Amino acid sequence: MGDCARYRPGPMTESCDVVVIGAGAVGAACAYHLAEAGLRVTVVDRGSVAGGTTGAGEGNILVSDKEPGPELELALLSLRAWRELPPAVTRAAELDPKGGLVVAATADELAGLTTLAEAQRAAGVEAVPVASERLTELEPELAPDLAGGMFYPQDMQVQPMLAAAHLIAAARRRGARVLPGEPVAGVLRAGERVTGVRTPRRAIAAGVVVNAAGVWGGEIAALAGVELPVLPRRGFILVTEPVGPLIRHKLYAASYVGDVHGSSEGLETSPVIEGTASGTILIGSSRERVGFDTRLSMTALAQMARHAIRLVPVLGRVRAMRAYLGFRPYSPDHLPMIGADRRAPGLFHACGHEGAGIGLSAATGLLVAEQVTGRPTSLPLAAFAPDRFAGAGKP
Ligand SMILES: Cc1cc2nc3c(=O)[nH]c(=O)nc-3n(C[C@H](O)[C@H](O)[C@H](O)COP(=O)(O)OP(=O)(O)OC[C@H]3O[C@@H](n4cnc5c(N)ncnc54)[C@H](O)[C@@H]3O)c2cc1C
């Protein structure tokens, strides 16, 4: 009796080949590719599938906003990786290869856009100049006084929450186990080596742990004793009432590219307009580094609405139905952290994709699975090495 009363069962210990922490778009893509490679995968999320930033963004899959270099190479690989997913997944995720139209308001903006497009073309991007007077052939509702634009046929769109959910479902069909509502509270170690994770309910031993915790990736890294500088960059989206197929392509202003690649902490807004399958229009985008502040900013929303109406005047007569916000996982050099962490063998990272984590998730999952299974990676991973910031000090 006395012994029984004193007995405290320890957490159950289970095992698998790979634990993926995080069931957002990136974790879901990692889980899918790892399970597809034949590994026994367990996905652990403290919330629900797509309950993090993935459920709070838009679904642009863009090459048009990437400058030549490692991120553009990753984006081009991701286009391929999205197209190579099972058709049942991409159909259910509303993957739509609708193309993107970037418009310039002034001659200066058009010159910048033309220079960027030339460099992108040399890197394998398709970019077709559109003269001012032909813009409305592509987007009839555009303002008549724009300087010109560039059409990017490779840009696509997806519904992020559906993408994560259907990738997770596809991983489960390949044997993956999914544990929602379970926070990872500790990382198991044997010396420097990472050997699994601990949640309040169980310990899970695994040869590999993948940190796909998005903007919370730094917290997971810290549990494993390493530093990873992922910071929140807040963004708002305005959602209009359903208006039907008003906007045909990914549509955004040339100034958006500068905002994406900037590092300012202050508020930046530039119009990104996306029609959805349900007929609503999503209006972005804002960027600001204000920590995890969840208060709605009328300043940001009003600026976004004004910019969008300048581009598409008819939006001035459409009602906004709601607004929401999310925290992009910002990386100080604007490149995600992908691959093995040499400071903690067994630990892999797949986070820090900032405002492109939906688009880049497919390639990230593929690359992580290739590296974990010891296959040659489809891209060199050096530019994305998670330990590249070591000794750089705080961002
Ligand atoms: C307004 C806005 C617009 C955007 N638009 C686009 C766009 O058009 N195109 C694009 O590509 N990207 C866009 N993004 C960026 C994109 O949403 C993110 O880059 C992407 O969602 C990141 O996905 P993730 O899977 O890395 O992170 P998340 O979706 O945040 O997933 C991380 C998961 O980790 C879990 N987690 C955290 N800590 C723990 C723990 N201790 N234990 C267990 N689980 C844990 C969380 O619960 C969460 O579910 C936008 C973002 C915002 C805010």
The ligand as an ORCA input file, in Angstrom:
! r2SCAN-3c Opt
* xyz 0 1
  C       0.148     38.948    -42.463
  C       1.009     37.852    -43.018
  C       0.977     37.558    -44.376
  C       1.769     36.545    -44.886
  N       1.674     36.221    -46.223
  C       2.433     35.228    -46.717
  C       2.321     34.860    -48.072
  O       1.534     35.407    -48.834
  N       3.146     33.880    -48.543
  C       4.032     33.242    -47.742
  O       4.754     32.383    -48.225
  N       4.122     33.540    -46.435
  C       3.353     34.521    -45.905
  N       3.458     34.862    -44.598
  C       4.476     34.193    -43.792
  C       4.055     32.809    -43.414
  O       2.748     32.842    -42.877
  C       5.068     32.212    -42.424
  O       6.373     32.348    -42.921
  C       4.756     30.727    -42.233
  O       3.409     30.551    -41.836
  C       5.670     30.104    -41.216
  O       5.266     28.762    -41.075
  P       5.885     27.845    -39.978
  O       5.325     26.493    -40.178
  O       7.353     28.027    -39.969
  O       5.383     28.504    -38.601
  P       3.963     28.393    -37.860
  O       2.857     28.294    -38.800
  O       3.945     29.477    -36.855
  O       4.091     26.983    -37.132
  C       4.880     26.802    -35.984
  C       4.164     25.874    -35.049
  O       5.030     25.568    -33.956
  C       4.224     25.368    -32.824
  N       5.028     25.510    -31.619
  C       5.687     26.594    -31.157
  N       6.308     26.320    -30.005
  C       6.044     25.023    -29.715
  C       6.395     24.160    -28.649
  N       7.146     24.573    -27.616
  N       5.950     22.892    -28.680
  C       5.180     22.445    -29.710
  N       4.813     23.228    -30.741
  C       5.240     24.493    -30.742
  C       3.151     26.452    -32.948
  O       2.008     26.102    -32.184
  C       2.902     26.490    -34.441
  O       1.772     25.714    -34.826
  C       2.638     35.835    -44.035
  C       2.655     36.106    -42.670
  C       1.844     37.103    -42.158
  C       1.856     37.376    -40.685
*
